[in-house]
């Protein structure tokens, strides 16, 4: 390729990449009509360009500490839309009994079924009963896999994981899950009233992280961490609900669009349909933390493709531009959790390092046991000195 | 710490070489890189616990700091500083690659450890490989470096843009001043170089018989 060709390649690349993806092929057809080689080259470069940006941004963010955010964008404070509310119509199940449970009140509805408050007559306690929709009750291998994981999740004993009592089945109502009933409200309800105090947001994030660590140690990935799946009890304990449920929904519902409500919390690898590991949960936790701090989702927009594109390719608005008092350290944490590439994403032990500047802990190859320990420590430190003092200590020890 | 007179003579050497670089001298450039490398490495080591995957290197700040130490007293203009930082970016690249190689060796416990098939008998094939961001980052940096060498043979200016922007943390404006081209050219080179590098890394990995986990962001097509 001579110099003139190289220059023309660059110019065409520049013009093509500025076009919407859908229009690029037509553009290339037109301008490369007499040079199929050029067309092939440009097509392949353009394809690589989509993946190259997040790759370099993640790598730079992880290693080189380049500014992770684009130049400040105007915050869009009005975009907190798309709220789902529980429906209020009368429900035929209320007042009926299923096994030993008397169904009392409808608590909510989501993609994964309807939840009721119920009274367990045999053990004399109030429980939450979740009935799975029929497509999650079928007898097939997907359901079997779900049951295996759901039972593993039920065996988790951790103060930040919702306690599952039983997975049962009734002829009339299909499969159901009986779990602890907690007073309090979901994180979603809290966020709807506006951003949370910074130390409160960090506290919930750490608690959710501790619950996730416990599950990850047992090989259970949540896959659907979002504010609606976290209940905060009156004493301030965060309880993560629905471990393992999302897996079956994914298997059964691919392509039906049922997941749209939670797309804003999905990791890039999840959107790409790649196999997930625990790092996907930390992405979602990063989104939740961002939303608790700013009241906004980092990636949002209509149509859904805009949100998807943002998650895959764009950096979110800096949290501190939406809320100036957010400390730089915390902003770094959120940025590192939202690394597009799971390999560069901050998880438990790293988060502690970033938040506390604790240079004495192990590098992030640390084991899960270690990670669980640091979450606990982070919480207790937080309880003892408060975030402000913590950051002062951090700076002083560097 | 350098004695003041030594510091002064080093500083005047740097200033003289910088002038020569601005006049187009390649040999002055090559002479400056090791000088700056030494200074930068000292500064980077001074940051405690440099880059364990948790600590990042603020390369932009480091190159500024090296500039102040090595040429600051001469009160050079903005363009000279941009020149300096573009050379520092080359040194920074070497430092980072040195780190990455050391990390890789350290993590592997030598270059040739292989996981036996028995170790892979787990339900989830992805779980077989332990998550290790430091190793992934080190591999990624080394791959970028190797692809960048190939890019340099095709388009030297593009490779310099990548050095300034990526390894030196320089802005579009500073890069444009250092390389003596328009900001539009820098932006165009930067966008295309990233795409070219990424494609090149993917292809060379495929040649080696597989896609490394750190490239998994690439959807299989």
Contacts between the chains, C-beta under 8 A, distances in Angstrom:
chain1	res1	chain2	res2	distance
A	6	B	155	6.8
A	10	B	188	5.6
A	10	B	189	7.4
A	10	B	192	5.7
A	11	B	188	7.7
A	13	B	188	7.7
A	13	B	191	7.3
A	13	B	192	5.1
A	13	B	195	7.5
A	14	B	188	4.9
A	14	B	191	6.9
A	14	B	192	7.4
A	17	B	191	6.2
A	44	B	199	6.2
A	45	B	192	6.8
A	45	B	195	4.6
A	45	B	196	6.4
A	45	B	199	6.5
A	46	B	195	7.1
A	47	B	199	7.9
A	47	B	221	7.7
A	48	B	195	4.6
A	48	B	196	7.4
A	48	B	198	4.6
A	48	B	199	3.8
A	48	B	202	7.1
A	49	B	191	6.9
A	49	B	192	7.9
A	49	B	194	6.9
A	49	B	195	3.7
A	49	B	198	7.5
A	51	B	198	6.0
A	51	B	217	6.1
A	51	B	218	5.2
A	51	B	219	7.7
A	52	B	194	4.2
A	52	B	195	5.0
A	52	B	197	6.9
A	52	B	198	3.5
A	52	B	199	7.8
A	53	B	194	6.6
A	54	B	217	6.3
A	55	B	140	7.8
A	55	B	198	5.9
A	55	B	215	7.9
A	55	B	217	5.9
A	56	B	166	6.6
A	56	B	194	5.4
A	56	B	198	7.7
A	58	B	217	7.7
A	59	B	137	6.8
A	59	B	140	5.3
A	59	B	141	7.1
A	59	B	144	7.3
A	60	B	166	6.4
A	60	B	169	8.0
A	61	B	56	7.9
A	62	B	53	7.3
A	62	B	56	6.9
A	62	B	133	7.1
A	62	B	137	5.6
A	63	B	51	6.5
A	63	B	56	6.0
A	63	B	57	6.9
A	63	B	96	7.2
A	63	B	137	5.2
A	63	B	141	6.5
A	64	B	56	6.3
A	64	B	57	6.0
A	64	B	58	7.8
A	64	B	59	5.1
A	64	B	96	7.6
A	64	B	166	7.3
A	64	B	167	7.3
A	64	B	169	6.3
A	65	B	56	3.5
A	65	B	57	6.2
A	65	B	58	4.5
A	65	B	59	7.1
A	65	B	60	7.9
A	65	B	169	7.8
A	66	B	59	7.5
A	66	B	60	7.0
A	66	B	166	7.9
A	66	B	169	5.1
A	219	B	127	7.6
A	268	B	217	7.1
A	269	B	216	7.4
A	269	B	217	7.5
A	272	B	219	5.0
A	273	B	219	7.9
A	274	B	216	6.6
A	274	B	219	7.4
A	275	B	124	7.3
A	275	B	126	4.9
A	277	B	126	6.0
A	277	B	127	7.1
A	277	B	131	7.0
A	278	B	131	7.8
A	279	B	131	6.9
A	340	B	217	6.6
A	341	B	214	7.1
A	341	B	216	7.9
A	341	B	217	4.8
A	342	B	216	7.5
A	342	B	217	8.0
A	343	B	131	7.9
A	343	B	133	5.6
A	343	B	136	3.7
A	343	B	137	7.1
A	343	B	140	7.6
A	343	B	213	6.5
A	343	B	214	4.7
A	343	B	216	7.6
A	344	B	133	6.2
A	344	B	136	7.3
A	344	B	137	6.5
A	345	B	133	7.6
A	346	B	54	7.9
A	347	B	131	7.9
A	350	B	53	7.1
A	350	B	54	5.0
A	350	B	133	7.5
A	353	B	54	4.1
A	353	B	55	7.7
A	354	B	54	6.5
A	359	B	48	5.8
A	359	B	49	4.5
A	359	B	55	7.6
A	363	B	52	3.9
A	363	B	53	6.0
A	363	B	54	6.6
A	363	B	134	6.2
A	364	B	52	7.2
A	364	B	53	5.0
A	364	B	54	5.8
A	364	B	132	7.9
A	364	B	133	5.6
A	364	B	134	6.7
A	365	B	53	7.9
A	365	B	107	7.7
A	365	B	130	7.7
A	365	B	132	5.2
A	365	B	133	8.0
A	365	B	134	6.4
A	365	B	135	8.0
A	398	B	48	6.8
